[in-house]
């Protein structure tokens, strides 16, 4: 009888221990086991807009800047032709602020499979450009390669590479500055350090930034998307752990062999 | 023979405690499973949305067939007549070959930029940048299923009503769920706003004023009987949510919702 009670007690303790540890694990998982501080403040409308993360750092071009004459720039401009529903007018009245193009369709959060190169890089410069007929605006970012996580098989990376994204700001003669961007597409800030997923452009000239993650204070912040997008999954993650995830995604991705 | 009382009291209490713990674990597991997808889309900014109580002219390009036109129109109707939608935004329809301008949405049958999405909407702000002035909506001609077309248009309307894409939303709960890549998918979206879609739109755009807003039966602040919140000389305020992951050294804005106008 005494032995039976001991067995029952041991069994009871084991079940309780298992339940408590499962509970603790579930709670830890729910909170993502990361330290986050959140505050809320009441702000007037104007100050909410000012607080937008990268609006102020959007690259700007002058509407009246002379058009490029070199073939490379013209070819690049041609890729952005008709990205807007109409040509931008000299007053800036016909320039949309954004497009909901859903550009991320088919991209995973770590799109190593679609990338020719994956780098850790520092953004040294950012410039915006209008194409020849003012139906497209795009931005270029000079990226100093700090670490190559996946090298471009066709053209190994070295030094500084140029990354592009659709959108940018345009300054008009009337003093107005208007920005165009694709919904949920962020712009890397000058001076920032990022993991960037780069896809070589069809003409072989420079790279399109598929997506990226800023590395700041040992943590990771998605360049793109909102808090309910696929890109938000790594927000706040530890940098070293994130880089391991990126390396794993690269290792699992089929080797790209685009020419 | 063993009876239920054959166990000592401490053991019985222990088993009862275990049963409670197991129930809690099961409940937590279920809650976590449900958390794997969201039910509410995130809010967008007022800059990307119509002002409350605006009548919007929807010009549907004559290239659409009669059936397609009805499918497009159904999405706008579903938004306008959603019982949860209190934005006061209404839609009237035209079918001209000349695109509509300020205060309108031009709907075209045209491949969106990049060629991977069902639809795309260009949003033009007002000159002061405070709200939406007009929009151009391009629907990909590969969207041939009429239900899929209504869902795609309902999603794009959401982009003009103050709500943003929701990749993580559960299929069928929101018009803003992610697009699967199948142009004629009808399983992930909705033909009209869910209650959470409408509530988020209401929050972004502000709710219409009650007649006595501003104090004492109106008249002193109403500016000649103007019926909307924007006719009043007040400053809109927002609750802005900040997050920090580095102990408060740096902060980023993660969400904002309309608080009121004072």
Interface residues (C-beta under 8 A of the other chain):
Chain A: X5 X8 X9 X12 X15 X16 X19 X20 X22 X23 X26 X27 X29 X30 X34 X35 X36 X37 X38 X39 X40 X41 X42 X43 X44 X45 X47 X48 X49 X51 X52 X53 X83 X84 X85 X93 X94 X95 X96 X97 X98 X99 X100 X101 X102 X103 X105 X106 X166 X183 X184 X216 X217 X218 X219 X221 X225 X226 X227 X228 X229 X230 X232 X235 X236
Chain B: X7 X8 X11 X14 X15 X17 X18 X21 X22 X24 X25 X28 X29 X32 X35 X38 X41 X42 X45 X46 X47 X48 X112 X113 X114 X116 X117 X118 X119 X120 X121 X122 X123 X124 X125 X127 X129 X130 X136 X138 X156 X159 X164 X165 X166 X167 X168 X169 X178 X179 X181 X235 X236 X237 X238 X239 X240 X241 X242 X243 X244 X245 X246 X247 X248 X249 X250 X251 X252 X253 X254 X255 X256 X259
